Amino acid sequence: MTTRTGRAARGRAWAVWWAIAVVCVGAATAAGQWWWEKAEPGPEPVYPDVTMSPDALLGAPGAEVRILDARPTDAYAAGHVPGAVSAPAAGLPALEHAAAYLGSLGLTGDERVVCVGAGTDLADASLLFWFLEASGSQNAAVLIGGVAAWVAVGGRLDVAPAEPRPAEWTSAPNPDRTATRDHVAAVYGETGHELVDVRGWDVWEGRPQEPGVAPAARTGHIPHALPYDFGEFLSSDGTLRPAGDTRATFSRLGPRPSNPVSLEDEFVVYGDGPEDAAPGYFLLRRAGIARVRLYAGGFREWSSVPGLPLTRIVHAEEVLARLNREPRLLVPDTPPRGFVLLDVRHDRDYEVLGHIPGAVNLPSHVFADSLDVTLARTWPGVDRTTVPIVCYCYGASCIRSRNCSTMAARAGFVNTERFYGGIEEWNGIGAPVIKTLR
């Protein structure tokens, strides 16, 4: 039987528990609000003053702004912004001669210098911009829209060449704006550093130029480099998008959506050479990315050195064709002799879900420590300077093959090949798999 005293006691207990719950909810809410406030992004970054509008240049006193025309000399001679000095991007000297060259243009390094190109094409103006920053200029900018935008706002053109009075360039070079080949070799794949390849996805892959044609030697990309189209920083008419938008766009770069880059990293931008990498350098600077370098030697220089590693993307059909050229004898799971084939997935998935015939399992978490042992056991005496190594994992959303290809490059393999589509692409073409456990 339930007594009145029992009901009262239970009522008091419920009241106590309710009070405790209210306090806990309130505390949790306060804590949640505190966490939310802490989790909010920090203040908007300070975007450097690296652009000048045509209107601003039109109203700027000539003594306060020095203008360099980065276009070819014939374009300069046909008409240029009054007072502009010809400094064609295609004729820039090596950086060790920059001080003498810039002094001959009448610059000391303290001036506000505006680099002028033809129009929305940033190639010439941004290369000159990088040259100035690498030489120590603290106040360089690019004229938005170039000569075409200048004319559009009513600016007149002059055909008489400017004759600057020689000066002494006193600014010290800024080595943090350039990346040498040795610097790239030291930082690729290292935490806090990212390489950005601007040459286009197909070239980054090392894809053959014609179907059925074998890829040329020394194709692909510098290990661990990410491909990026800086056209995403431009509007459909070629004009610059707002700096904040471009920063947000770039923040999504990464090997997969869940692994974006950190904007605090150092970014090394490269193309075939400096001419195609410079717009990427300029646009990252404009987006408030603090640590940006340009690798002027680019892929042309890197790939010309036989001992430097490259990573090429391979696909299922190519891997299958190469395996079919291997002497298989009576054992279908015999490792290939012409190349190293490593499955970097978890060992259970390798055994139960199946693997490519001949692939040896070397999970990514033990890859660096166990690579030498695996090679000695299965590919003894392999020549790492000539024999390709192919790494694959689950599919395009998996980055283990990327990381392991980079580790293989660090371990001395010159020709690292990443089977980007992995076992998903392999299954997609109906290629055979080997299952060792069921």
PyMOL commands that set and color helices and strands:
alter all, ss='L'
color gray80, all
select helices_A, chain A and resi 4-39+54-59+73-78+89-91+95-104+123-134+146-152+175-177+181-187+201-205+230-233+243-250+274-286+298-303+316-324+347-352+364-378+400-410+422-428
alter helices_A, ss='H'
color red, helices_A
select strands_A, chain A and resi 51-52+65-69+85-86+112-116+140-143+193-197+226-227+266-270+292-294+310-314+340-343+360-361+389-392+415-419
alter strands_A, ss='S'
color yellow, strands_A
deselect
rebuild
show_as cartoon
